[in-house]
């Protein structure tokens, strides 16, 4: 596939990019190399290759979701540097 100036213009418009003339030529060469590589991959015979569902053979070992004894509110707030009666106090970091 031949990459033309119109193709570069269309792609730069879609990507909201601007290219100087020298970088436009470099981009054209890079895109031609990428498309050429993809065309080489299309020539491979993959008829006997099964499609991948997952990238690895690993299996997740998930645990049961079991309710456990939790620490009390007082214990959680015991070491807090700043607290209210029921909550941690943190510095304000979002300005309206």
Secondary structure, DSSP 8 states (H G I E B T S, - for coil): ----HHHHHHHHHHHT----HHHHHHHHHHHHHHHHHHHHHHTS--TT----SSSS----------------HHHHHTT-SSB-SSSB--------
